[in-house]
Amino acid sequence: MPPGTSAQKVLEEIEEITNPKVKAGKKAVTQEQNQLKATVLAVLDGVRDESSREAPVRLVFEPKSRTVGQDELARALLAHTSLESSSSINLTSVGLDGRPVQKPLRRMLEEWIAFRQQTITRRSRHRLQKVLDRIHILEGRQLVLLNIDEVIAIIRASDEPKAALIARFALTERQADDILDIRLRQLARLEAIKIEQELKALREQQGGLEDILGSPAALRRLMIKEIEADAKQFADPRRTLIQAEKKAVAEVRVLDEPVTVVVSDKGWVRARQGHGHDAAAFAFKAGDSLYGTFECRTVDPLLVFGSNGRVYTVPVASLPGARGDGQPITTQIDLEAGTQPLHYFAGPEEATLLLSGSGGYGFLARVEHMLSRQRGGKSFITVGDGEQICRPSLAAKDFEVKPPSASTNAAPIAIQMVAATHVACASTGGRILTFEIGELKIMEKGGRGLKLIDLEAKDSLAGAAAYTRSVRIHGVGAAASRARSNWRSAA
């Protein structure tokens, strides 16, 4: 169990998921609660607590059927219960600059490495100074041993032997003081051998320390060696496994089917299976009417464009069926105060839309650039004071027309619209401007875009639409002829 998680807490969470209660301020269980319930019950048949003295923590989860894999069941439990939880840590530390700052783990490690390098450098300099000082003393003693009789005579005869030794043998004050302080037995022949050996060892140590101070690579090698030695001496078995891992996400299986999304002017949405429905056949509440229908797939997203320029994402698979009037889109997104949903689009993530505002600016964007997992949506369109977002226009679409009868052997007629070639802009003052769509660019992060049309005072952009003058219809026979005729009429 993660810290702070108990078996009782996990059981309560599963009970809350499988038997959801109406939330405060709601009249019924939300669509998200029903979806979560269905997701968990699709893989879990039951759970029981078998904790005892022999097994302090033992929870038994029974899969719905033999076809439910162990990984699938575990992933669903980890994603929706406290069996997997995140623990936040406050990495505030006093670093090399001497100030307490909250730092990421990588920066803390980098500063620690820099601190270790500085420590080894200072230590090596200190040791090198000690070594050089000792070598200096031993070199003075070595010189004395070579001229021992003369040194003794100078000390006996001179009133100031220190100055006399410095003048005679070019010694330093440090060396002269040492010679005057040593005992006679330290001037024996055996001491000369010891001095030679010590000098040899000190000069090797001097070379190693100078190599560390002069070579960053040698310093790093020493630092790694010391860390490994400390780990070998002081390390104990790790109690917590630290490894790269991703948060468990339960896969919601959505059957890829054709659907028609129906949206009303007042923001009521629903989805009806299949394509080719007559829009006039849809009924709405009193005072409401049709905003638009979108033929798409259950795996596609529904985009909601708010008056504040934010774009909200709702999975088409989560929309209610078309038996009733649907439900308000506001139940599936979190709108800011004073914000209203203005426009909608449902279609594949690869679709490209022309987005524009009443101020006369616009740009192209793909659906995938506007998607967001947050109910609060994604800020995408910059809206000026007093401006409104115009209805999005689809820049390209691919679709297919089936033969009129399933009993025919004719191949499907694929009608593929090429990418839009032009943009038409219309102002509220009755002005129209067209230009090639290549003058616009795709803005992945959104914004205000380029000026589509110059507007006069008190005039505004009524709308902008992307269109193309060509279409490719593949097929032969009467069905293809009817398709071409229908396309010409629509165009």
Secondary structure, 3 states (H helix, E strand, C coil): CCCCCCHHHHHHHHHHHHCCCCCCCCCCCCHHHHHHHHHHHCCEEEEEECCCCCCCCCEEEEECCCCCCHHHHHHHHHHHCCCCCCCCCCCEEECCCCCEEECCHHHHHHHHHHHHHHHHHHHHHHHHHHHHHHHHHHHHHHHHHHCHHHHHHHHHHCCCHHHHHHHHHCCCHHHHHHHHHCCHHHHCHHHHHHHHHHHHHHHHHHHHHHHHHHCHHHHHHHHHHHHHHHHHHHCCCCCCCCCCCCCCCCCCCCCCCEEEEEEECCCEEEEEECCCCCHHHCCCCCCCCEEEEEEEECCCEEEEEECCCEEEEEEHHHCCECCCCCEEHHHCCCCCCCCCEEEEEECCCCCEEEEEECCCEEEEEEHHHHCCCCCCCEECECCCCCCCECCCEECCCEEEECCCCCCCCCCCEEEEECCCCEEEEEECCCCEEEEEHHHCCECCCCECCEECCCCCCCCCEEEEEEECCCEEEECCCHHHHHHHHHHHHHC
